[in-house]
Amino acid sequence: MIESFGRFLWITPNPAFITCLSSRRCYSPKPLIELINELHEKDIDYQDRLLKKVKRENALDVFEHVHAYFLVKTDILYIPALLESYLKVSPLTTNYYLVSGNLRAFYNYQNYSDLWLTCSVLKLMFHNWLKYNMPYLFKPEDEDFKIKRPEGNFLKNLELDNHVIKIWETDFDEIQEITRNYIPDYKYPEIIKEKHSATMIGIEDVSRALTSQLLRHRETSPDQESQRFSSAHTEKTIIPPSIQNHPNKSIQDEFINFTEKEIKNFFTKLREEYGIPKEDARYIMPIGLGTKLVMTCTKRAYKHIIEMREDPRAQWEIRNLATSIKEKL
């Protein structure tokens, strides 16, 4: 007989709010802190409508910013092989495992993995714990169930520092404390923390030249301000130091005139005079145009970004960002 036991350990605080925030980041050029304050002022029905729309349109990437953690005890020896395609799994003892992942990964596991008996046991286990944290992905039996409004502004102390805002990070102290109820005296080694710990950050006032490089890092879960749906063309263009500090000041003036006036004026002309859709008119916007995004990934992924991008040979803007991320985290 197969025996599987699951203990819910931790989930990103206020997962519905975080998911709404990630969605709003895509469609608004406003600073992150302003978006947070706006969301707190909205009634709970607004969040409910927004998340139902996200699910209806299958825009599931925004659920990648919420992470959940489970302690699983099972006598199924090949449990890592069943889960690793979707989730992160680390053996703690002979038959205890730490299992974590973002909500989209749990959703994919719930819906698309092979329907073996062993998989079904674990699917049911994860579903039962997650359905009341995120009913839009894991539907509870109660049809009238509604998400709860966060008490106060739980993100009120966030600060933008050198383009980076830390939004939340995994509370491994709490995970450790609960785990010891089942595995006395167990202490998570750093290698497991690096693999499973996640942090969500906001990045503002950087160029799309930078984000093109940043998104090459495969383990990140980013959501970036859309040039198709938001008024992203109103963002200021980032000026490289080689132009900003050039002894010939007329070069900077010419750069600003071209990027901030000529290109944007022509963008407006394409839209208003010629009726060109915004998604096509944006093709003329410079790669140096400013942008904003939110990004969630593990400690191990951040470590790799910092090691690669702090290298003196890295491009100046992403090198500065890597240093800011290291200082913030």
C-alpha positions as a Markdown table, in Angstrom:
| # | Residue | x | y | z |
|---|---|---|---|---|
| 1 | Met | 0.0 | 0.0 | 0.0 |
| 2 | Ile | 1.3 | 3.5 | -0.9 |
| 3 | Glu | 1.4 | 5.9 | 1.9 |
| 4 | Ser | 1.9 | 9.6 | 1.2 |
| 5 | Phe | 1.8 | 12.4 | 3.7 |
| 6 | Gly | 2.0 | 16.1 | 2.9 |
| 7 | Arg | 2.4 | 19.1 | 5.2 |
| 8 | Phe | 1.9 | 22.6 | 3.8 |
| 9 | Leu | 4.9 | 24.7 | 5.0 |
| 10 | Trp | 4.7 | 28.2 | 3.5 |
| 11 | Ile | 3.2 | 30.3 | 0.6 |
| 12 | Thr | 4.0 | 33.8 | -0.7 |
| 13 | Pro | 2.0 | 36.2 | 1.5 |
| 14 | Asn | -1.3 | 37.4 | 0.0 |
| 15 | Pro | -0.9 | 35.4 | -3.3 |
| 16 | Ala | -4.0 | 36.9 | -4.9 |
| 17 | Phe | -2.7 | 40.4 | -4.3 |
| 18 | Ile | 0.8 | 39.5 | -5.6 |
| 19 | Thr | -0.7 | 38.0 | -8.8 |
| 20 | Cys | -2.9 | 41.0 | -9.4 |
| 21 | Leu | 0.2 | 43.3 | -8.9 |
| 22 | Ser | 2.1 | 41.2 | -11.5 |
| 23 | Ser | -0.7 | 41.5 | -13.9 |
| 24 | Arg | -1.0 | 45.3 | -13.4 |
| 25 | Arg | 2.7 | 45.6 | -14.0 |
| 26 | Cys | 2.2 | 44.4 | -17.5 |
| 27 | Tyr | -0.4 | 47.0 | -18.4 |
| 28 | Ser | 0.6 | 50.2 | -16.6 |
| 29 | Pro | 3.6 | 52.5 | -16.9 |
| 30 | Lys | 3.1 | 53.7 | -13.3 |
| 31 | Pro | 5.8 | 53.0 | -10.6 |
| 32 | Leu | 5.4 | 49.8 | -8.6 |
| 33 | Ile | 4.7 | 51.5 | -5.3 |
| 34 | Glu | 1.9 | 53.5 | -7.0 |
| 35 | Leu | 0.4 | 50.4 | -8.4 |
| 36 | Ile | 0.5 | 48.7 | -4.9 |
| 37 | Asn | -1.3 | 51.7 | -3.3 |
| 38 | Glu | -3.9 | 51.7 | -6.1 |
| 39 | Leu | -4.6 | 47.9 | -5.6 |
| 40 | His | -5.0 | 48.4 | -1.8 |
| 41 | Glu | -7.6 | 51.2 | -2.5 |
| 42 | Lys | -9.6 | 49.0 | -4.9 |
| 43 | Asp | -12.4 | 46.8 | -3.5 |
| 44 | Ile | -11.9 | 43.1 | -3.4 |
| 45 | Asp | -14.3 | 42.6 | -6.3 |
| 46 | Tyr | -11.8 | 44.3 | -8.6 |
| 47 | Gln | -9.1 | 41.8 | -7.7 |
| 48 | Asp | -11.6 | 39.0 | -8.2 |
| 49 | Arg | -12.5 | 40.3 | -11.7 |
| 50 | Leu | -8.9 | 40.8 | -12.7 |
| 51 | Leu | -7.8 | 37.3 | -11.7 |
| 52 | Lys | -10.8 | 35.7 | -13.3 |
| 53 | Lys | -9.9 | 37.6 | -16.5 |
| 54 | Val | -6.3 | 36.4 | -16.2 |
| 55 | Lys | -7.4 | 32.8 | -15.9 |
| 56 | Arg | -10.0 | 33.1 | -18.7 |
| 57 | Glu | -7.3 | 34.5 | -21.1 |
| 58 | Asn | -4.9 | 31.8 | -20.0 |
| 59 | Ala | -2.3 | 34.5 | -19.0 |
| 60 | Leu | -0.8 | 32.1 | -16.4 |
| 61 | Asp | 2.7 | 33.6 | -16.3 |
| 62 | Val | 1.6 | 36.1 | -13.5 |
| 63 | Phe | 1.0 | 33.1 | -11.2 |
| 64 | Glu | 4.8 | 32.4 | -11.3 |
| 65 | His | 5.4 | 35.1 | -8.7 |
| 66 | Val | 3.7 | 33.0 | -6.0 |
| 67 | His | 5.7 | 30.1 | -4.5 |
| 68 | Ala | 4.5 | 27.3 | -2.3 |
| 69 | Tyr | 6.4 | 24.8 | -0.1 |
| 70 | Phe | 5.5 | 21.3 | 1.1 |
| 71 | Leu | 7.1 | 18.7 | 3.3 |
| 72 | Val | 6.3 | 15.3 | 1.7 |
| 73 | Lys | 6.7 | 11.9 | 3.3 |
| 74 | Thr | 6.3 | 9.0 | 1.1 |
| 75 | Asp | 7.6 | 5.5 | 0.4 |
| 76 | Ile | 7.6 | 6.1 | -3.3 |
| 77 | Leu | 11.3 | 5.9 | -4.1 |
| 78 | Tyr | 11.0 | 7.6 | -7.5 |
| 79 | Ile | 9.1 | 10.6 | -6.3 |
| 80 | Pro | 11.8 | 13.1 | -7.5 |
| 81 | Ala | 11.5 | 11.7 | -11.1 |
| 82 | Leu | 7.7 | 12.2 | -10.9 |
| 83 | Leu | 7.9 | 15.8 | -9.8 |
| 84 | Glu | 11.2 | 17.4 | -11.1 |
| 85 | Ser | 9.7 | 18.1 | -14.5 |
| 86 | Tyr | 7.4 | 20.6 | -12.8 |
| 87 | Leu | 8.6 | 21.4 | -9.3 |
| 88 | Lys | 11.8 | 21.5 | -7.2 |
| 89 | Val | 12.4 | 18.4 | -5.0 |
| 90 | Ser | 15.1 | 17.8 | -2.4 |
| 91 | Pro | 15.5 | 14.7 | -0.3 |
| 92 | Leu | 15.9 | 15.5 | 3.4 |
| 93 | Thr | 15.9 | 12.0 | 4.9 |
| 94 | Thr | 15.2 | 8.5 | 3.6 |
| 95 | Asn | 11.6 | 9.3 | 2.9 |
| 96 | Tyr | 11.0 | 13.0 | 3.6 |
| 97 | Tyr | 11.3 | 15.5 | 0.7 |
| 98 | Leu | 11.0 | 19.3 | 0.4 |
| 99 | Val | 8.9 | 20.1 | -2.6 |
| 100 | Ser | 8.5 | 23.7 | -3.9 |
| 101 | Gly | 7.5 | 25.6 | -7.0 |
| 102 | Asn | 5.5 | 28.5 | -8.3 |
| 103 | Leu | 1.7 | 28.2 | -8.7 |
| 104 | Arg | 1.9 | 27.8 | -12.4 |
| 105 | Ala | 4.2 | 24.8 | -12.0 |
| 106 | Phe | 1.8 | 23.2 | -9.5 |
| 107 | Tyr | -1.1 | 23.9 | -11.9 |
| 108 | Asn | 0.8 | 22.3 | -14.8 |
| 109 | Tyr | 1.6 | 19.3 | -12.6 |
| 110 | Gln | -2.0 | 19.1 | -11.5 |
| 111 | Asn | -3.4 | 19.0 | -15.0 |
| 112 | Tyr | -0.8 | 17.5 | -17.4 |
| 113 | Ser | 1.3 | 14.9 | -15.6 |
| 114 | Asp | 0.7 | 11.2 | -16.2 |
| 115 | Leu | -2.3 | 9.9 | -14.3 |
| 116 | Trp | -0.5 | 7.2 | -12.4 |
| 117 | Leu | -1.8 | 6.3 | -9.0 |
| 118 | Thr | 1.3 | 7.8 | -7.3 |
| 119 | Cys | 0.8 | 11.0 | -9.2 |
| 120 | Ser | -2.8 | 11.2 | -8.3 |
| 121 | Val | -2.0 | 10.9 | -4.6 |
| 122 | Leu | 0.3 | 13.8 | -4.8 |
| 123 | Lys | -1.9 | 15.9 | -7.0 |
| 124 | Leu | -4.7 | 15.6 | -4.5 |
| 125 | Met | -2.4 | 16.5 | -1.7 |
| 126 | Phe | -1.2 | 19.7 | -3.4 |
| 127 | His | -4.6 | 20.7 | -4.6 |
| 128 | Asn | -6.2 | 20.4 | -1.1 |
| 129 | Trp | -3.6 | 22.8 | 0.3 |
| 130 | Leu | -3.6 | 25.3 | -2.5 |
| 131 | Lys | -7.2 | 25.7 | -3.4 |
| 132 | Tyr | -8.0 | 28.2 | -0.7 |
| 133 | Asn | -4.9 | 30.2 | -1.3 |
| 134 | Met | -5.5 | 30.6 | -5.0 |
| 135 | Pro | -9.0 | 29.5 | -6.0 |
| 136 | Tyr | -8.5 | 30.8 | -9.6 |
| 137 | Leu | -6.2 | 27.9 | -10.3 |
| 138 | Phe | -7.3 | 25.3 | -7.8 |
| 139 | Lys | -11.0 | 25.6 | -7.5 |
| 140 | Pro | -12.5 | 24.9 | -4.0 |
| 141 | Glu | -15.7 | 23.0 | -3.6 |
| 142 | Asp | -17.4 | 26.1 | -2.2 |
| 143 | Glu | -18.7 | 28.0 | -5.2 |
| 144 | Asp | -19.2 | 31.2 | -3.2 |
| 145 | Phe | -15.6 | 31.3 | -2.0 |
| 146 | Lys | -13.9 | 34.7 | -2.4 |
| 147 | Ile | -10.4 | 35.8 | -1.8 |
| 148 | Lys | -9.7 | 37.8 | 1.3 |
| 149 | Arg | -8.6 | 41.4 | 1.3 |
| 150 | Pro | -5.1 | 41.9 | 2.8 |
| 151 | Glu | -5.2 | 43.7 | 6.2 |
| 152 | Gly | -3.7 | 47.1 | 5.7 |
| 153 | Asn | -1.0 | 47.8 | 3.2 |
| 154 | Phe | 1.2 | 44.8 | 3.8 |
| 155 | Leu | 3.8 | 46.1 | 1.3 |
| 156 | Lys | 3.9 | 49.6 | 2.7 |
| 157 | Asn | 7.6 | 49.7 | 3.6 |
| 158 | Leu | 9.0 | 49.0 | 0.1 |
| 159 | Glu | 11.7 | 51.3 | -1.2 |
| 160 | Leu | 13.2 | 51.7 | -4.6 |
| 161 | Asp | 17.0 | 51.6 | -4.3 |
| 162 | Asn | 19.2 | 51.9 | -7.4 |
| 163 | His | 16.3 | 50.7 | -9.6 |
| 164 | Val | 15.5 | 47.6 | -7.4 |
| 165 | Ile | 12.6 | 47.0 | -5.0 |
| 166 | Lys | 12.4 | 43.8 | -2.9 |
| 167 | Ile | 8.8 | 42.7 | -2.7 |
| 168 | Trp | 8.9 | 39.4 | -0.8 |
| 169 | Glu | 11.2 | 36.5 | -0.1 |
| 170 | Thr | 10.8 | 33.0 | 1.2 |
| 171 | Asp | 10.6 | 32.8 | 5.0 |
| 172 | Phe | 12.9 | 29.8 | 5.5 |
| 173 | Asp | 12.9 | 30.3 | 9.3 |
| 174 | Glu | 9.3 | 29.4 | 9.3 |
| 175 | Ile | 9.8 | 26.5 | 7.0 |
| 176 | Gln | 12.6 | 25.3 | 9.3 |
| 177 | Glu | 10.5 | 25.6 | 12.4 |
| 178 | Ile | 7.6 | 23.6 | 11.0 |
| 179 | Thr | 10.0 | 20.9 | 9.5 |
| 180 | Arg | 11.5 | 20.3 | 12.9 |
| 181 | Asn | 8.1 | 19.1 | 14.1 |
| 182 | Tyr | 8.4 | 16.2 | 11.8 |
| 183 | Ile | 12.2 | 15.8 | 11.6 |
| 184 | Pro | 13.6 | 16.8 | 15.0 |
| 185 | Asp | 17.0 | 18.7 | 14.9 |
| 186 | Tyr | 17.0 | 18.9 | 11.1 |
| 187 | Lys | 18.7 | 22.0 | 9.7 |
| 188 | Tyr | 18.4 | 22.9 | 6.0 |
| 189 | Pro | 21.8 | 23.1 | 4.4 |
| 190 | Glu | 22.6 | 26.2 | 2.3 |
| 191 | Ile | 22.5 | 24.2 | -1.0 |
| 192 | Ile | 18.8 | 23.4 | -0.4 |
| 193 | Lys | 18.0 | 26.9 | 0.6 |
| 194 | Glu | 19.7 | 28.2 | -2.6 |
| 195 | Lys | 17.7 | 25.8 | -4.7 |
| 196 | His | 14.3 | 26.5 | -3.1 |
| 197 | Ser | 14.4 | 30.1 | -1.7 |
| 198 | Ala | 12.7 | 32.6 | -4.0 |
| 199 | Thr | 12.6 | 36.4 | -4.0 |
| 200 | Met | 10.4 | 38.7 | -6.0 |
| 201 | Ile | 11.8 | 42.1 | -7.0 |
| 202 | Gly | 10.6 | 45.1 | -9.0 |
| 203 | Ile | 13.0 | 46.7 | -11.4 |
| 204 | Glu | 12.3 | 50.3 | -12.7 |
| 205 | Asp | 13.8 | 52.9 | -14.9 |
| 206 | Val | 16.1 | 50.6 | -16.9 |
| 207 | Ser | 16.2 | 50.2 | -20.7 |
| 208 | Arg | 14.9 | 47.5 | -22.9 |
| 209 | Ala | 18.5 | 46.9 | -24.0 |
| 210 | Leu | 19.0 | 45.7 | -20.4 |
| 211 | Thr | 15.9 | 43.5 | -20.2 |
| 212 | Ser | 16.8 | 41.8 | -23.5 |
| 213 | Gln | 20.0 | 40.6 | -21.7 |
| 214 | Leu | 18.3 | 39.9 | -18.4 |
| 215 | Leu | 15.7 | 37.6 | -19.9 |
| 216 | Arg | 18.4 | 35.3 | -21.3 |
| 217 | His | 18.6 | 33.9 | -17.8 |
| 218 | Arg | 16.2 | 31.0 | -18.1 |
| 219 | Glu | 15.3 | 30.5 | -14.4 |
| 220 | Thr | 13.7 | 33.9 | -14.0 |
| 221 | Ser | 10.0 | 34.6 | -14.1 |
| 222 | Pro | 9.6 | 38.1 | -15.4 |
| 223 | Asp | 6.5 | 40.3 | -16.2 |
| 224 | Gln | 7.4 | 43.4 | -18.1 |
| 225 | Glu | 5.5 | 46.6 | -18.9 |
| 226 | Ser | 3.8 | 46.1 | -22.3 |
| 227 | Gln | 4.5 | 48.4 | -25.2 |
| 228 | Arg | 1.3 | 47.0 | -26.8 |
| 229 | Phe | -1.2 | 47.6 | -24.0 |
| 230 | Ser | 0.3 | 50.4 | -21.8 |
| 231 | Ser | 1.5 | 53.9 | -22.6 |
| 232 | Ala | 5.1 | 52.7 | -22.5 |
| 233 | His | 6.1 | 55.2 | -25.2 |
| 234 | Thr | 5.8 | 57.9 | -22.5 |
| 235 | Glu | 8.8 | 56.4 | -20.7 |
| 236 | Lys | 12.0 | 58.4 | -20.9 |
| 237 | Thr | 14.9 | 57.0 | -22.9 |
| 238 | Ile | 18.0 | 55.9 | -20.8 |
| 239 | Ile | 21.1 | 57.9 | -21.8 |
| 240 | Pro | 24.3 | 55.8 | -21.8 |
| 241 | Pro | 27.2 | 57.4 | -19.8 |
| 242 | Ser | 29.4 | 57.5 | -22.9 |
| 243 | Ile | 26.8 | 60.0 | -24.4 |
| 244 | Gln | 25.9 | 61.7 | -21.1 |
| 245 | Asn | 29.5 | 62.4 | -20.1 |
| 246 | His | 30.8 | 63.2 | -23.6 |
| 247 | Pro | 32.9 | 66.4 | -23.7 |
| 248 | Asn | 30.8 | 67.5 | -26.7 |
| 249 | Lys | 27.5 | 68.4 | -25.0 |
| 250 | Ser | 25.8 | 68.8 | -28.3 |
| 251 | Ile | 25.8 | 65.0 | -28.7 |
| 252 | Gln | 23.6 | 64.6 | -25.7 |
| 253 | Asp | 21.3 | 67.3 | -26.9 |
| 254 | Glu | 21.0 | 65.7 | -30.3 |
| 255 | Phe | 20.4 | 62.2 | -28.7 |
| 256 | Ile | 17.6 | 63.6 | -26.5 |
| 257 | Asn | 16.0 | 65.5 | -29.3 |
| 258 | Phe | 16.0 | 62.4 | -31.6 |
| 259 | Thr | 14.8 | 59.9 | -29.0 |
| 260 | Glu | 12.4 | 62.1 | -26.9 |
| 261 | Lys | 11.0 | 64.3 | -29.7 |
| 262 | Glu | 11.4 | 63.0 | -33.3 |
| 263 | Ile | 10.8 | 59.3 | -32.6 |
| 264 | Lys | 7.9 | 59.9 | -30.2 |
| 265 | Asn | 6.3 | 62.6 | -32.5 |
| 266 | Phe | 6.4 | 60.1 | -35.4 |
| 267 | Phe | 4.9 | 57.5 | -33.1 |
| 268 | Thr | 2.0 | 59.8 | -32.4 |
| 269 | Lys | 1.7 | 60.6 | -36.1 |
| 270 | Leu | 1.5 | 56.9 | -37.0 |
| 271 | Arg | -1.2 | 56.4 | -34.4 |
| 272 | Glu | -3.3 | 59.5 | -34.8 |
| 273 | Glu | -2.9 | 60.4 | -38.5 |
| 274 | Tyr | -2.5 | 57.1 | -40.1 |
| 275 | Gly | -4.4 | 54.9 | -37.7 |
| 276 | Ile | -1.5 | 52.4 | -37.2 |
| 277 | Pro | -2.2 | 50.0 | -34.3 |
| 278 | Lys | -0.1 | 50.7 | -31.2 |
| 279 | Glu | 1.4 | 47.1 | -31.5 |
| 280 | Asp | 2.9 | 48.1 | -34.9 |
| 281 | Ala | 3.7 | 51.8 | -34.2 |
| 282 | Arg | 5.9 | 50.6 | -31.3 |
| 283 | Tyr | 8.4 | 49.1 | -33.8 |
| 284 | Ile | 10.0 | 52.5 | -34.2 |
| 285 | Met | 10.7 | 53.0 | -30.5 |
| 286 | Pro | 14.3 | 52.8 | -29.5 |
| 287 | Ile | 15.8 | 49.9 | -27.6 |
| 288 | Gly | 17.0 | 52.4 | -25.0 |
| 289 | Leu | 13.4 | 53.3 | -24.0 |
| 290 | Gly | 12.9 | 53.0 | -20.3 |
| 291 | Thr | 10.8 | 50.1 | -18.9 |
| 292 | Lys | 9.6 | 48.4 | -15.7 |
| 293 | Leu | 9.2 | 44.8 | -14.7 |
| 294 | Val | 8.8 | 42.4 | -11.8 |
| 295 | Met | 10.9 | 39.3 | -11.5 |
| 296 | Thr | 10.8 | 36.2 | -9.3 |
| 297 | Cys | 13.5 | 33.5 | -9.1 |
| 298 | Thr | 15.4 | 31.4 | -6.7 |
| 299 | Lys | 18.5 | 32.4 | -4.7 |
| 300 | Arg | 20.5 | 30.1 | -6.9 |
| 301 | Ala | 19.3 | 31.9 | -10.1 |
| 302 | Tyr | 20.1 | 35.4 | -8.6 |
| 303 | Lys | 23.5 | 34.2 | -7.6 |
| 304 | His | 24.2 | 33.1 | -11.2 |
| 305 | Ile | 22.9 | 36.5 | -12.6 |
| 306 | Ile | 25.2 | 38.4 | -10.2 |
| 307 | Glu | 28.2 | 36.2 | -11.0 |
| 308 | Met | 27.7 | 36.6 | -14.7 |
| 309 | Arg | 26.7 | 40.2 | -14.9 |
| 310 | Glu | 29.0 | 41.8 | -12.3 |
| 311 | Asp | 31.9 | 40.8 | -14.5 |
| 312 | Pro | 33.9 | 43.9 | -15.6 |
| 313 | Arg | 33.3 | 42.8 | -19.3 |
| 314 | Ala | 29.5 | 42.9 | -18.9 |
| 315 | Gln | 27.5 | 45.8 | -20.4 |
| 316 | Trp | 27.5 | 48.8 | -18.0 |
| 317 | Glu | 23.7 | 49.0 | -17.3 |
| 318 | Ile | 23.2 | 45.3 | -16.5 |
| 319 | Arg | 26.4 | 45.3 | -14.5 |
| 320 | Asn | 25.1 | 48.1 | -12.3 |
| 321 | Leu | 21.8 | 46.3 | -11.9 |
| 322 | Ala | 23.5 | 43.1 | -10.8 |
| 323 | Thr | 25.3 | 45.1 | -8.1 |
| 324 | Ser | 22.0 | 46.6 | -7.0 |
| 325 | Ile | 20.3 | 43.2 | -6.8 |
| 326 | Lys | 23.2 | 41.9 | -4.7 |
| 327 | Glu | 23.0 | 44.8 | -2.3 |
| 328 | Lys | 19.2 | 44.5 | -2.1 |
| 329 | Leu | 19.1 | 40.8 | -1.5 |
